[in-house]
Amino acid sequence: MKKIYHFNYDYGVAEVTIAVDTDILTEEPACAILDFYGWYYDKETDRIGEVVKRCAMEVIRAGVRYGNDLTAIKEYVKENNELDLLGDKSGIKVIAFEPFQFDEVRLELEEIETLEK
């Protein structure tokens, strides 16, 4: 079965859509992935959802660097994780990403200090 997970980070600052083949990513490999990376998770929650949530965060982190270049983002996530988090082997595929972007309008100068020599 395939499930589509839609994530929204900070009220639309970034959005990630991930397709998961739950015939490949079952509870057992999901637990192994969570344990391998030492990711904290609530043992009472859906472990597949927890893995997919962590993958979404990896995509958003990479998106800060690569903007909306989904190919570069996937390659970065693949190269910077010891396990194949994304792709046919894991059953996890990023299908859409609206990137996080820095915006100078959101940056406010709070104070300027003058230091004496």
Summary of the structure (lengths in Angstrom):
residues: 117
radius of gyration: 17.4
end to end distance: 67.1
largest distance: 67.1
contacts: 286
relative contact order: 0.20
helix: 38%
strand: 21%
